[in-house]
């Protein structure tokens, strides 16, 4: 499902128990200096990640100050974030002139401890190649290194390297729990382009021979992925970014199932096996 960009007025874009992606939660909060935003999501653990700007975060008496390093856009430096346990009350105050903040969540009942992720803690990987039109970089903010501190939530930023090219290829899915083959993870994207008049296409294809759906994605598009194979592509001349939320049904580690007719290309794309391993 594609949600075109709109002014959500700091109200959740993907609410708890969403019909399409019930394992996810997503909000975009825009603040001016000194503004405060508070929230509580029973049954969902969340992460506060400034797209731009700087915030001070407070969670149940735990202060996580000075979160966020980027000023211009999501290409302007490394991300940072704060982990908020399931159901905990959180608030953040904008310390910069303005801030745009992603709030990402996954369904999870157990209550863990809040913590901050700083720019030096980010786990990065680059894979693919210009020749295969699959060159991209991933910045894992709440990645697998935090398995002992996070329940079901994975949060990453994905960038095309260069202008144009494919992402999420070979086509893969993760909509069914099948031991050793695939895990059920709902997924939510929010896209950005540089220059911001850029665009791309998101494909969603169910199993079998049925023709899939294609969505015209632009700067600010949100995609809800509840099943099927889902590669996307940026138009030539434009860099593409997408903020990625994964919520697992039974575990945090992600096991992708590659579309059988295209799976052989796992062997042709440089570094893709290392990328897959970073989600496990």
Number of C-alpha atoms within 10 A of each C-alpha: 15 15 14 14 14 10 9 12 11 14 12 15 17 22 17 20 14 13 10 15 23 18 30 30 28 23 19 22 19 21 21 15 15 13 14 15 14 12 12 16 20 15 20 28 30 32 29 26 26 27 27 24 26 27 31 18 26 19 20 13 10 12 16 19 16 19 25 28 21 19 19 11 14 21 17 12 14 18 26 25 28 27 27 31 30 25 18 21 16 22 19 24 21 25 21 19 12 18 24 21 24 21 22 29 33 33 24 24 15 13 16 16 14 24 18 20 20 17 16 9 15 20 16 16 16 19 17 22 16 13 9 13 19 24 23 22 19 21 19 22 26 25 21 21 16 14 16 8 15 27 25 26 31 29 24 21 21 22 22 25 23 16 18 22 25 23 23 16 22 23 23 22 27 25 21 18 16 12 8 9 12 18 23 25 33 23 26 26 22 23 22 25 26 17 12 13 10 20 24 22 17 20 16 21 19 14 12 9 7 8 10 14 13 14 17 12 25 21 21 17 19 24 20 19 22 21 21 21 24 22 18 18 21 23 16 13 14 20 23 30 23 23 21 18 27 27 31 25 20 13 17 24 23 22 24 22 21 20 17 10 9 12 15 12 15 15 10 12 19 17 16 20 12 12 17 13 12 18 17 15
